[in-house]
Amino acid sequence: MNSIGTVTDRDPTTILLPLDSDSDRRYCHSASRKKKQPEAPVPIGFTDTGQPVYQVAGYTPDGQFVSADRVAGGHPYSPRTNSIAVVALVLGIVVAPLAIPVGHVSRAQIKATGEQRGGMALAGLILGYLSLAVMVVAVIVAAVIANT
């Protein structure tokens, strides 16, 4: 390769792929490159219930619209599960007070991203707050009993 970046003697089926830095380049045979998979359609928004809304891609002969997630060859949208919501529920059962901050973080993420399992986060929060209330009542009862 000369200083202006052209290749002088190479196989026409060989292409240049950049590595980590601009100065490093390597040869890669084009047959070894993987084809890119079509990306799943990205929702343009969400309804009040958290359902994704997609751009209209066209219409059927009878006038029904076809959204981008239903186009032939496209992948149907499958909402992701918020993993922190699962953690909040497990913490609500095992170590309930820790479920409170984790549940709040999970619900904020679900609201921002439209992920699923908001009920799990809410259940973790409820278990966390109930256990906190039981602990406070137990401490008060123990203090009253100790003073009598």
C-alpha positions as CSV (number, residue, x, y, z in Angstrom):
1,M,0.0,0.0,0.0
2,N,1.4,3.4,-0.9
3,S,1.1,6.6,1.1
4,I,-2.2,7.7,-0.5
5,G,-4.0,4.5,0.5
6,T,-4.3,2.7,-2.8
7,V,-3.4,-1.0,-3.2
8,T,-1.0,-1.6,-6.1
9,D,-1.2,-5.4,-6.7
10,R,-4.1,-7.2,-5.2
11,D,-6.7,-9.8,-6.1
12,P,-10.0,-8.0,-7.2
13,T,-11.9,-10.2,-4.8
14,T,-9.9,-8.9,-1.9
15,I,-11.1,-5.9,0.1
16,L,-9.5,-3.8,2.8
17,L,-11.1,-3.7,6.2
18,P,-10.0,-1.2,8.9
19,L,-8.7,-2.5,12.2
20,D,-8.7,-0.6,15.4
21,S,-6.5,2.2,14.1
22,D,-6.6,4.1,10.8
23,S,-3.0,3.2,10.0
24,D,-3.5,-0.6,10.4
25,R,-5.2,-2.4,7.5
26,R,-5.5,-6.0,6.5
27,Y,-6.6,-8.0,3.6
28,C,-9.8,-10.0,3.8
29,H,-11.3,-12.2,1.1
30,S,-14.8,-11.0,0.3
31,A,-16.2,-14.5,0.4
32,S,-15.3,-14.8,4.1
33,R,-17.4,-11.7,5.1
34,K,-20.7,-12.5,6.7
35,K,-23.8,-11.0,5.3
36,K,-25.5,-8.6,7.6
37,Q,-28.8,-9.8,9.1
38,P,-31.7,-7.4,8.6
39,E,-32.2,-5.4,11.7
40,A,-35.5,-5.6,13.6
41,P,-37.7,-2.6,13.1
42,V,-37.4,0.1,15.7
43,P,-40.6,1.4,17.2
44,I,-41.3,5.1,16.7
45,G,-43.0,5.3,20.0
46,F,-45.1,3.5,22.6
47,T,-48.8,3.6,23.6
48,D,-49.9,4.4,27.1
49,T,-50.0,0.6,27.8
50,G,-46.4,0.1,26.7
51,Q,-47.2,-1.4,23.3
52,P,-44.7,-0.4,20.5
53,V,-45.9,1.7,17.6
54,Y,-44.2,1.2,14.2
55,Q,-44.1,3.2,11.1
56,V,-46.6,2.3,8.4
57,A,-44.7,0.4,5.6
58,G,-47.7,0.1,3.2
59,Y,-51.2,-1.0,2.7
60,T,-52.9,-4.2,1.7
61,P,-55.3,-4.4,-1.3
62,D,-58.3,-4.0,1.0
63,G,-56.9,-0.9,2.6
64,Q,-55.5,-2.2,5.9
65,F,-52.1,-0.7,6.8
66,V,-49.0,-2.9,7.3
67,S,-46.6,-1.8,10.0
68,A,-42.8,-2.1,9.7
69,D,-42.8,-5.1,12.1
70,R,-45.1,-7.1,9.8
71,V,-43.3,-6.7,6.5
72,A,-42.3,-9.9,4.8
73,G,-38.7,-10.8,5.9
74,G,-38.9,-8.7,8.9
75,H,-38.7,-10.0,12.4
76,P,-41.8,-9.5,14.6
77,Y,-41.1,-7.2,17.6
78,S,-40.6,-9.1,20.8
79,P,-40.4,-6.8,23.8
80,R,-37.4,-7.5,26.0
81,T,-37.8,-8.4,29.7
82,N,-36.2,-6.0,32.1
83,S,-33.7,-8.2,34.0
84,I,-33.5,-5.8,36.9
85,A,-37.3,-6.3,37.4
86,V,-36.6,-10.1,37.9
87,V,-33.8,-9.2,40.3
88,A,-36.2,-6.9,42.2
89,L,-38.8,-9.6,42.6
90,V,-36.2,-12.2,43.8
91,L,-34.8,-9.7,46.3
92,G,-38.3,-8.9,47.5
93,I,-38.6,-12.6,48.4
94,V,-35.0,-13.2,49.7
95,V,-33.7,-9.9,51.1
96,A,-36.7,-7.6,50.9
97,P,-35.3,-4.2,51.9
98,L,-32.8,-4.4,49.0
99,A,-35.7,-4.8,46.6
100,I,-36.8,-1.1,47.2
101,P,-34.0,0.7,45.3
102,V,-33.6,-2.1,42.7
103,G,-37.4,-2.0,42.0
104,H,-37.4,1.8,41.6
105,V,-34.4,1.6,39.2
106,S,-36.2,-1.2,37.2
107,R,-39.4,0.8,36.9
108,A,-37.5,3.9,35.7
109,Q,-35.8,1.7,33.0
110,I,-39.1,0.1,32.0
111,K,-40.7,3.5,31.6
112,A,-37.8,4.8,29.5
113,T,-37.2,1.8,27.3
114,G,-40.7,0.2,27.0
115,E,-39.4,-3.2,28.3
116,Q,-41.7,-5.7,29.8
117,R,-42.2,-7.1,33.4
118,G,-43.2,-3.9,35.2
119,G,-45.4,-6.1,37.4
120,M,-42.3,-8.0,38.6
121,A,-40.7,-4.7,39.6
122,L,-43.8,-3.5,41.3
123,A,-44.1,-6.8,43.2
124,G,-40.5,-6.5,44.4
125,L,-41.3,-2.9,45.6
126,I,-44.4,-4.0,47.4
127,L,-42.6,-6.9,49.1
128,G,-39.7,-4.5,50.0
129,Y,-41.9,-1.9,51.5
130,L,-44.1,-4.5,53.4
131,S,-41.0,-6.0,54.9
132,L,-39.7,-2.6,55.9
133,A,-43.0,-1.8,57.6
134,V,-42.9,-5.1,59.5
135,M,-39.3,-4.4,60.6
136,V,-40.2,-0.9,61.9
137,V,-43.2,-2.3,63.8
138,A,-41.1,-5.1,65.2
139,V,-38.5,-2.5,66.4
140,I,-41.2,-0.4,68.0
141,V,-42.8,-3.4,69.7
142,A,-39.4,-4.6,70.9
143,A,-38.6,-1.1,72.3
144,V,-41.9,-1.0,74.1
145,I,-41.5,-4.4,75.6
146,A,-37.9,-3.6,76.7
147,N,-39.1,-0.5,78.5
148,T,-41.8,-2.2,80.6
